[in-house]
């Protein structure tokens, strides 16, 4: 266990957790919505500090991040637990656990593992890094000192103060914007609202964290043209250079009876996004040339992604043909 950050003590040994936008009121000997933060004698503790349930080496493109440190390897890890309860979660066995589990790996040991496997950074991912904040924060600080990058793969439900505190150590983030619908968040993710996610994206952008956004397109739930249009127009208004990933849905967990997303639905979403002015739109979880990066000015192929191989033709973040600027961070890591 570890003393938790960001909570208020209340009467009768109750506490209010202020880490994420659920802002849970937690009675003594109870846990919050994430089930990994517990009130013990009027103090809040993290039950998963130092307990890594998953550790693996991934290509950075798997996060997915296409405009950050292309072609590099990242050490990915998580603990159990999540503040969302998405009905389609593919990691539900670790995000929705009945018990706390995991291997004891200290922050220092995690950084040493990243160096041992010759990765260029660490990704806080798989479940939701917000709920293992104290663990992620300590790892991120040590990784930063060792010149390793830090990546945050998140649902975006973190509150303003915790985000601001960890921001100096976060290099990049992929935020799941699950739908542009409050009703979707409530019925499918069991989260109160979409607004905290939008605020997190805007704050990350303002803080200078490299952002990419992923939208998992689920047939019959968030694939309507109107929903896609609202989502892409909001992103375009914030910054037309933000990479947007539309991913194919694979049936799982409590939505295993649905069908996978047809390619034509993803291609339609891609067309709508490009029409809204977004310069970098990608399709994920499906073999297609729309996982490559093309110059938004002349159309030249600049970054080609095939399986785990990445080839790029950028010169100081400029197109080699027309010299147009293409925002890709971390080319030096190749």
ZAVEXLUM-494766 format. One record per atom (N, C-alpha, C): x, y, z; residue in one letter. Coordinates in steps of 0.001 Angstrom, whole numbers, plus 500000, padded with zeros to 6 digits. Example, Ala and Ser with C-alpha at 12.3 -4.5 7.8 and 13.67 -1.06 7.14 Angstrom:
! residues 2
513190494310507800a/512300495500507800a/513200496700507800a/512850497750507080s/513670498940507140s/512900500030507870s/
END
This chain:
! residues 334
500841498800500000x/500000500000500000x/500875501249500000x/500298502336499558x/500994503607499495x/500004504714499826x/500451505699500618x/499591506848500878x/499148507472499563x/497857507692499411x/497331508266498178x/497477509786498197x/497568510354497013x/497583511785496844x/496187512251496439x/495930513531496603x/494730514179496080x/493426513646496686x/493230513916497965x/491948513612498578x/491725514539499757x/490471514681500150x/490090515510501287x/489537514625502401x/489934514938503635x/489375514227504779x/488049514875505169x/487072514029505506x/485747514507505870x/485360513993507255x/484190514344507710x/483706513876509009x/483463512372508990x/483460511793510179x/483161510361510361x/484124509465509598x/485383509908509516x/486445509136508854x/486177508871507368x/485317509679506766x/485100509584505332x/486144510431504600x/486348510127503325x/487250510930502494x/486593511161501137x/487062512194500457x/486669512382499062x/487917512353498200x/487996511393497314x/489125511291496396x/488980512358495320x/490053513098495057x/490029514173494063x/490977513873492906x/491328512608492723x/492262512238491656x/491595512294490290x/490429511689490160x/489762511684488862x/488398512345488981x/487744512494487841x/486511513279487778x/485303512583488409x/485459511353488879x/484392510727489645x/484283511368491031x/485406511858491571x/485426512548492873x/484686511732493935x/485068510477494087x/484345509535494948x/484358509937496424x/483205509831497045x/483112509891498500x/483256508456499005x/484244508224499881x/484569506864500283x/484486506736501801x/483625505862502255x/483490505609503691x/484636504738504177x/484797504671505504x/485882503888506100x/485784502420505677x/486949501860505318x/487090500466504891x/486399500159503550x/486112501196502797x/485535501027501466x/486521501498500404x/486275501074499156x/487105501499498036x/486299502413497120x/487021503147496279x/486366504020495324x/485875503259494113x/485361504004493160x/484821503417491937x/485856502569491196x/487120502945491306x/488195502203490630x/488556500910491344x/488155500781492601x/488355499594493439x/489809499354493849x/490670500347493625x/492069500166494007x/492569501286494927x/491645502124495394x/491991503188496335x/491043503042497530x/491613502826498708x/490815502425499863x/490987503379501041x/489876503624501714x/489861504424502942x/490115503499504130x/491255503690504774x/491596502922505974x/491803503894507128x/490922503841508098x/490988504712509283x/491028506187508902x/490261506539507884x/490161507945507517x/491294508453506644x/492157507549506159x/493227507918505230x/493070507106503947x/493398507728502825x/493241507055501542x/494565506442501100x/494495505203500631x/495686504477500207x/495496503907498796x/496608503834498073x/496630503093496815x/496959501642497132x/496132500724496650x/496338499300496904x/497225498650495846x/497568499400494794x/498285498780493666x/499682499368493453x/500146500190494371x/501475500771494210x/502533499660494156x/503334499669493084x/504402498683492951x/503946497309492543x/502654497162492163x/502118495846491795x/501780495837490299x/502756495497489489x/502560495465488041x/501943494138487622x/500794494206486985x/500117492989486558x/500481492621485124x/500938493609484357x/501343493382482967x/502586494200482667x/503603493564482087x/504814494249481626x/505197493644480281x/505396494498479276x/505737493996477944x/506484495066477171x/507175494657476140x/507843495589475232x/506996495707473966x/506619496934473618x/505767497190472462x/506411498207471532x/506031498186470256x/506361499319469396x/505503500510469806x/506040501698469741x/505298502885470143x/504025503042469319x/504045502531468083x/502877502640467208x/501672501873467746x/501904500949468668x/500813500140469208x/499977500900470225x/500440502055470689x/499744502752471769x/498365503304471408x/497960503797470274x/498831504090469133x/499344505529469178x/500634505684468872x/501235506999468675x/502000506954467353x/501592507761466400x/502194507766465071x/503090508974464832x/502929510004465649x/503711511229465459x/504651511481466628x/504986510419467324x/505901510533468461x/506889509378468441x/508177509717468397x/509268508731468457x/509025507525467558x/508751507740466268x/508411506620465379x/509505505565465300x/509065504309465300x/509993503196465173x/510666502762466450x/510351503408467579x/511009503044468833x/510221501976469584x/510885501391470572x/510261500412471449x/510010501048472812x/508936500645473434x/508567501203474733x/508216500085475704x/508626500235476953x/508249499280477986x/506856499654478484x/505905498763478288x/504517499017478675x/504174498234479936x/503426498863480825x/503053498179482067x/501714498710482563x/501136497995483503x/499921498469484168x/499750497749485495x/498834498263486283x/498335497534487450x/496909497114487128x/496257496456488054x/494841496152487875x/494014497404488182x/492783497402487694x/491838498445488047x/491617499486486967x/490439500121487028x/490103501214486116x/488929501991486708x/488871503287486407x/487727504072486872x/486552504002485896x/486772503449484689x/485692503184483755x/485340501690483818x/484154501363483337x/483711499970483294x/483103499702481915x/483901499947480888x/483431499848479507x/482963498437479187x/481803498345478589x/481182497044478324x/481932496241477272x/482816496895476524x/483543496210475446x/485023496021475763x/485454496312476964x/486877496345477308x/487592495038476947x/488682495177476182x/489452493992475800x/490456493586476878x/490658494461477846x/491545494149478972x/490745493965480260x/489503493520480132x/488605493489481277x/489090492575482403x/489889491551482079x/490356490647483138x/491280491354484123x/491939492430483671x/492793493187484600x/492199494546484952x/491311495074484104x/490719496387484418x/489547496251485383x/488908495093485412x/487733494876486272x/487966493680487194x/489026493701487984x/489375492522488792x/488541492420490062x/488421491207490546x/487769491001491839x/488762491155492983x/490042490909492695x/491071490991493725x/492286491753493214x/493060492280494139x/494305492950493806x/495373491894493528x/496057492029492401x/497123491094492061x/498235491860491360x/499358491191491150x/500467491828490449x/501804491434491046x/502846491605490237x/504211491315490672x/504821492555491308x/505545492355492387x/506178493487493062x/507360493998492237x/507175495156491618x/508227495803490839x/508281497271491259x/509371497682491836x/509501499062492301x/509663499999491109x/509432501296491302x/509666502256490222x/511084502173489655x/512080502036490545x/513460501927490081x/513661500658489244x/513061499567489666x/513182498315488913x/512501498425487553x/511397499164487484x/510704499339486211x/511584500099485226x/512246501130485703x/513141501908484845x/514328501046484408x/514840500225485324x/515948499337484965x/515520498323483909x/514272497859483982x/513760496943482967x/513700497627481599x/513283498879481597x/513224499631480343x/514604499737479708x/515607499945480539x/516984500042480038x/517514498666479626x/517166497648480401x/517637496284480118x/517173495820478738x/515937496161478394x/515373495709477117x/515582496720475991x/516451497695476246x/516842498671475227x/515655499423474633x/514711499760475484x/513589500583475029x/513962502058475199x/513236502895474491x/513521504328474556x/512580505075475490x/511625504350476057x/510694505008476955x/509791504031477672x/508888504585478474x/507943503799479264x/506531504273478962x/505634503309478748x/504227503618478508x/503387503145479689x/502653504058480263x/501741503782481372x/500390503508480707x/499953502260480646x/498932501872479668x/498153500635480102x/497452500029479166x/496668498793479303x/495388498954480124x/495477499474481351x/494251499761482112x/494083501282482119x/494164501940483260x/494066503400483302x/495126503950484253x/496134504626483728x/497228505097484584x/496799506078485674x/495687506764485474x/495234507696486508x/495035506991487840x/494480505770487803x/494128505118489072x/495360504528489781x/496480504364489055x/497724503988489756x/498701505166489712x/498151506338489936x/498860507604489773x/500181507652490542x/500176507298491809x/501389507424492634x/502530506578492075x/502208505391491627x/503174504470491025x/503686505051489702x/502752505490488852x/503121506068487561x/503961507333487740x/503603508147488710x/504321509404488954x/505776509130489335x/505983508201490243x/507354507899490676x/508172507281489544x/507543506426488753x/508237505835487601x/508586506919486586x/507625507800486309x/507837508847485301x/508984509772485682x/509083510134486956x/510168511018487401x/511523510347487202x/511622509073487569x/512888508357487414x/513224508156485931x/512221507833485135x/512444507636483705x/512929508922483057x/512348510027483466x/512741511320482927x/514213511626483220x/514645511281484420x/516053511496484785x/516988510649483933x/516513509484483505x/517319508572482698x/517172508841481198x/516522509971480855x/516328510371479450x/515438509394478689x/514540508743479397x/513535507893478776x/512240508681478667x/511530508525477562x/510265509253477435x/509159508552478227x/508113509300478537x/506942508772479226x/505701508994478385x/504921507932478227x/503687507971477445x/502516507579478342x/501433508308478237x/500239508113479058x/499097507709478121x/498570506493478256x/497446506043477445x/496226506011478350x/495246506869478086x/494277507208479114x/492869507445478578x/491896507307479477x/490525507677479133x/490251509154479384x/491228509854479953x/491115511299480093x/490304511789481276x/490015510920482257x/489151511330483366x/489931511853484574x/491153512278484361x/491977512803485444x/491585514251485755x/491679514644487012x/491388516021487392x/492557516958487076x/492288518248487150x/493248519269486719x/494538519262487537x/494440519223488854x/495626519315489709x/496572518132489530x/496090516880489559x/497000515752489327x/497658515794487950x/496913516198486937x/497484516288485592x/498600517324485558x/498366518460486153x/499367519525486153x/500633519076486869x/500489518265487927x/501652517834488702x/502514516831487936x/501892515954487166x/502672514943486442x/503091515422485057x/502487516490484577x/502734516984483218x/504210517206482874x/505037517737483788x/506442517949483426x/507186516673483036x/506640515518483400x/507304514249483124x/506617513454482012x/505523514000481464x/504808513316480387x/505206513911479043x/505685513067478160x/506083513518476829x/504946513414475825x/504136512383475954x/503070512159474981x/501911511419475635x/500733511578475037x/499543510886475533x/498633510527474377x/498039509354474474x/496936509021473592x/495680508961474449x/494707509779474091x/493469509863474858x/492348509184474086x/491660508269474736x/490491507631474136x/489299508576474226x/488880509083473090x/487646509862473022x/486586508897472503x/485867508286473432x/485104507079473126x/483875507337472260x/483335508523472348x/482213508953471512x/481966510408471835x/481308511118470941x/480990512510471274x/479546512561471778x/479340511862472892x/477991511668473405x/478017511388474898x/477329512214475664x/477196511986477102x/476475510671477363x/475466510386476545x/474686509163476733x/475550507924476541x/476472507944475572x/477377506814475350x/478251506593476574x/478824507666477108x/479677507536478289x/478904506955479467x/477666507362479614x/476877506880480743x/476446505424480578x/476010505046479391x/475435503717479199x/476467502647478860x/477560503022478182x/478543502039477742x/479781502007478630x/480208503185479105x/481427503274479928x/481124503406481412x/479860503658481739x/479416503877483123x/480158505054483750x/480330506110482965x/480957507351483415x/479925508469483293x/479946509433484206x/478887510448484251x/478777511341483022x/479922511685482406x/479864512718481372x/481091512666480480x/481016513306479331x/482140513427478416x/483008514644478733x/482455515626479426x/483136516908479616x/484535516789480228x/484747515964481263x/486106515855481820x/487138515384480802x/486721514534479861x/487648514052478837x/488065515194477920x/487096515987477495x/487390517117476624x/488286518134477326x/488042518343478597x/488871519282479358x/490298518776479486x/490455517472479693x/491800516887479797x/492564517064478491x/491909516815477369x/492565516972476070x/493029518409475882x/492176519348476214x/492538520765476059x/493685521145476999x/493649520629478225x/494724520937479182x/496044520345478736x/496031519104478273x/497261518481477787x/497845519269476625x/496988519694475729x/497423520475474577x/498070521779475040x/497444522433476005x/497969523696476525x/499284523493477279x/499426522348477937x/500636522046478709x/501804521610477820x/501547521423476547x/502613521055475619x/502893519576475530x/502008518754476069x/502142517304475938x/501704516912474527x/502489516092473854x/502085515626472529x/500835514759472665x/499799515089471893x/498518514397472009x/498143513714470702x/497642512500470834x/496930511840469758x/495632511294470349x/494612511193469521x/493281510795469989x/492845509529469277x/492249508607470022x/491719507379469442x/490215507293469663x/489495506948468608x/488061506691468701x/487790505278468188x/487372504395469088x/487006503035468709x/485583503077468152x/485430502722466882x/484136502842466220x/483343501551466402x/482228501648467132x/481417500476467463x/480102500523466692x/479861499553465818x/478639499558465009x/477368499644465862x/476515500603465511x/475248500752466208x/475314501572467480x/476517502005467876x/476659502744469122x/477234504154468927x/478330504252468190x/478930505586468011x/479385505817466572x/478806505063465635x/479242505139464245x/478358506009463354x/477360506676463927x/476505507548463129x/477309508731462593x/476929509173461414x/477613510290460778x/477622511525461672x/476500511797462338x/476396512987463188x/477372512930464352x/477565511736464925x/478499511588466034x/479934511793465568x/480282511204464423x/481625511361463873x/481892512822463541x/480908513486462956x/481073514900462589x/481313515771463814x/480557515555464879x/480752516340466101x/482150516131466670x/482590514877466664x/483904514553467218x/485024515203466415x/485007515019465098x/486113515534464280x/486106517060464220x/484928517662464236x/484861519125464227x/485422519710465515x/485177519022466624x/485726519496467904x/487247519406467892x/487793518284467419x/489246518115467354x/489858519141466403x/489251519328465237x/489777520265464251x/489805521694464788x/488793522048465568x/488742523386466152x/489862523587467164x/490191522518467896x/491271522606468876x/492620522706468180x/492885521786467229x/494152521799466493x/494059520789465351x/494109521284464127x/493973520405462960x/495162519471462780x/496250519710463534x/497438518854463451x/497407517679464417x/496397517606465297x/496311516482466231x/495990515201465463x/496827514174465552x/496521512906464870x/495298512236465502x/494409511767464639x/493189511098465083x/493164509679464521x/492956508700465397x/492924507293465017x/491503506748465157x/490955506211464076x/489704505462464140x/490066503983464165x/489627503276465208x/490014501874465369x/488838500935465165x/489153499761464650x/488161498714464434x/487789498055465758x/486506497903465989x/485985497237467176x/486026495717466997x/486512495023468032x/486474493561468072x/485591493144469244x/484594492312469017x/483654491921470080x/484369491306471281x/483983491741472479x/484610491213473692x/483770491590474906x/484072490943476023x/483495491213477347x/481965491188477280x/481292492262477628x/479833492277477660x/479202492690476331x/480048492880475306x/479530493221473976x/480081492227472949x/480241490993473396x/480806489949472541x/479832489479471466x/478577489880471573x/477580489447470598x/477504490373469389x/478244491471469408x/478240492408468281x/479175491930467176x/479063492565466016x/479953492256464897x/481096493265464842x/482245492871464298x/483361493816464153x/482972494971463234x/483704496063463346x/483435497233462521x/483806496960461067x/482872497158460133x/483198496979458715x/484211498028458244x/485043497647457309x/486044498564456780x/485398499815456192x/484262499658455526x/483615500811454889x/483174501863455913x/482851501424457125x/482459502366458183x/483670503186458621x/484809502520458775x/486035503224459147x/486471504175458038x/486361503743456806x/486751504601455684x/485846505825455581x/484571505656455907x/483647506781455918x/484037507788457007x/484400507283458189x/484838508158459280x/486102508903458878x/487020508192458203x/488265508804457723x/487950509950456760x/487029509733455855x/486657510753454874x/486038511971455546x/485179511743456533x/484542512852457259x/485597513680457991x/486559513001458620x/487605513700459372x/488492514541458459x/488865513975457330x/489681514723456374x/488902515907455819x/487618515710455604x/486771516794455113x/486616517926456112x/486778517589457410x/486675518605458456x/487970519397458615x/489013518993457889x/490266519736457936x/491372519105458738x/491111517917459333x/492170517249460081x/493237516739459103x/494489517010459413x/495572516699458480x/496087515269458603x/495925514679459806x/496511513353460031x/495452512431460641x/494862511609459783x/493792510703460201x/494205509278459847x/494052508366460796x/494542507005460611x/493454505985460948x/493583504802460342x/492724503679460677x/493551502627461384x/492991502080462464x/493747501130463274x/493072499779463389x/493858498793463806x/493400497412463982x/492941496780462678x/493486497284461566x/493070496770460273x/494161497067459246x/494488496106458379x/495536496365457381x/495052497350456315x/495721498476456177x/495327499510455228x/496460500508455058x/496499501154453902x/497517502190453702x/497183503457454468x/496002503474455087x/495616504640455893x/496238504592457288x/497246503733457458x/498072503773458665x/499391504484458376x/499562504950457137x/500767505686456748x/500551507188456903x/501650507931456974x/501589509383457049x/501974509983455699x/501098510831455191x/501336511501453921x/501447513012454154x/502222513672453344x/502363515121453445x/501007515771453174x/500512516603454078x/499207517241453864x/499243518287452750x/500452518651452322x/500598519669451276x/500689519065449873x/501609518083449701x/501821517516448360x/501395516069448233x/501039515420449347x/500554514050449303x/501628512977449269x/502892513359449406x/503998512402449355x/503978511489450585x/504285510193450365x/504395509247451477x/505628509586452310x/505415509875453604x/506514510307454469x/506866509281455541x/505860508611456084x/506116507563457077x/505293506345456681x/505978505248456395x/505312504011456006x/505400503017457155x/504260502463457528x/504187501529458650x/503718500170458144x/504597499165458246x/504271497802457852x/504630496873458994x/503597496254459589x/503803495383460740x/504604496153461799x/505788495659462153x/506599496344463156x/507729497171462547x/507677497360461229x/508709498137460562x/508189499520460209x/508996500538460504x/508626501918460219x/509753502577459438x/509418503126458287x/510386503866457474x/509876505283457283x/510749506277457515x/510302507650457305x/511300508455456489x/510735509436455770x/511507510268454847x/511348511739455203x/511549512041456446x/511435513420456920x/512815514017457124x/512944515278456808x/514190516008457035x/513898517155457996x/514308516968459262x/514057518001460273x/512582518376460342x/511736517338460371x/510290517508460460x/509675518188459243x/510367518135458123x/509838518699456890x/509735517617455819x/508747517777454954x/508595516871453821x/509835516962452944x/510375515815452557x/511606515817451762x/511370516353450348x/510094516408449924x/509790516826448556x/509423518307448465x/508476518747449337x/507998520133449227x/508384521005450418x/509056520401451420x/509544521106452611x/508444521561453564x/507196521082453362x/506131521422454305x/506430520821455676x/506119521552456727x/506356521058458082x/505359519973458447x/505867518893459027x/505035517781459483x/505383517526460947x/504481517837461880x/504798517721463300x/504941516284463778x/506177515852463943x/506487514538464501x/507565514748465550x/507269514403466779x/508248514567467849x/509104513314468007x/510342513503468412x/511165512386468812x/511846511643467678x/512051512266466533x/512771511594465452x/514178511220465863x/514718511939466834x/516097511677467291x/516219510304467939x/515080509675468319x/515160508389469001x/515449507237468063x/515375507491466752x/515597506380465820x/517050505962465830x/
END
